[in-house]
Amino acid sequence: MILSSDQILEELQEIWPDFEWEIPKNPYFTALPDEMLPDLIKVCSIKDKYHTIPGIWECENYSGKWQANAESYIYELYISGKWKPKYRPYFQDAFGKEHGLFGDTNHSKNLIRLESGWVLFEPQTDQISRDYKSFTLIVGEA
């Protein structure tokens, strides 16, 4: 499934109406097939490989590192001929407010567009969620 940057922005604004981004890097993206997500998470996992160091290694480092791993894995799949999408899949580190029992906290996760829709991925725990109300995206960039 191919999605234009305009479609992606429209979908994200349906979830988070105030979401805006800078000029997208690509005009089109591929929605990741749902069946590929477990393997992507397993291969690219950074869970238990790092520990938080305040001011040095925090949530945005986890999401950035996971995204870099995922981009490298997709590259390897493409080069090997195992998966040849026309465009790269859409996953992005996403900064926002996580709404919890003790109030709102700034946090960074990864946003992934699957064929079945959007998921939030927590790279510190490898957890997937579609609970969009628990996280408000406040900064985005395609």
N, C-alpha and C positions, 0 to 999 in steps of 0.2 A: 504494500500500500504506500503510495507516494503522497506526501503532504507538502503543500506550499508553505512558505514562511507566513503568509497571510492567514492560512488556515490554522496554523499552529498558534499564532497570536490570538485569533478569534476564539479558539478552544480554551486557551489559558485565561482569556478574559471572561469566559463563561464561568470558570471556577473562581478566579480572583479578578473581579471587575476593574480594579485599579492597576493591574499589571501592565507594565510597558517595558519595552526593550529598545536597545540601540539598533542600528541597522544590522539586520541578520547577516551572518557570515555566508550562508548559502541560501539560494532561492527555494531549494527543495530538500526534503529529507525523506527517509524511509522509516515507516513504523516498524519497530523490531517485532518479529514474530514471537508471540507469547511463549511458544515452546523453546525458544532460545534463551529466555531469561534465566532459568535455573543454571544452565551451563555458564552463561556470562557471569553470573554472581559467583559461582564456584571458582572459575578460572581467575577472575579479577579481584577476588576478595582481599581486603586488607584487614579484616577483622582479626584482632589479637596480634597483629604484626607491629603495631605502634601503640604508644600510650600518650595521653594528653600531657603536654607541657605548656602550662599557661604562658601566653605571649610568644611561644615558639611553634608549637604543633597543636592546633586546635581543630574544631569541627570543619572549618573551611579547607584545611589541609587534607583532612580525610576525604572530603568530597572531590577536591581537585585531583588527588592521587588516584582515587577510584576511577574518575572520569578518564584520566590519562591511561590507566590500565585497560579500561574498556575500549578506548580508541585504538590502542595498540593491538588488542585481541581481534577487533573487527578488521584491522589491516592484515593481520596474519591469516584470518579466515579468507579474506579476499585474495591475497597472494597465493595461498594454497589451492584456491579454486573451490573450497568447501562452501562458501557463500559469496555470491557476486551480486549484491544489491546495486541498483543504478545510482543511488545516493546513499550517503552515510546515514545511520540511524540517529534519531534525535535523543541524546541524553545530555544533560546540562547540570553543572553544580548550581544549586539554587539557594539563595540566602533569604531568610524570612524570620517570622516570629512563630515560635512553637508555643502553642497554648496548652498549658498543663494545669495540674491540680494546684500548683503554687504560683500561678500567674504566667505571664509571657516571658519567654527568654529568646534572645537572638540565637539563631542556629542555622547551620548549612547542611543540606542534604543533596541528593541527586534526583533530578526529575527525568523520567524515562517515558517516551511515547511508545507504547506497545500497540499492536493491531487492535487490541481490545480497549484501548484508552490509556489514560495517564496513571502512572504510579509514582509515589514518592519512595525513594530508596534511602535507607539509613546505612551508610558505609561503615559505621562503627560497630554495627550489630548484624549486618546483612538482612535486615528486616524490610519488608515491602508493605506499603500501606496505600489505601485509596481513601483514607480519612482526610479529605482536603480541609475540613473545618479545624483540624488540629494544627494546621500549619498555614500561615498566610505568607505568600510569596511577596517580598517587597523590593527585591532587586533582581533583574533578570537581564540576560544578554544571550542572544542566540549563538 
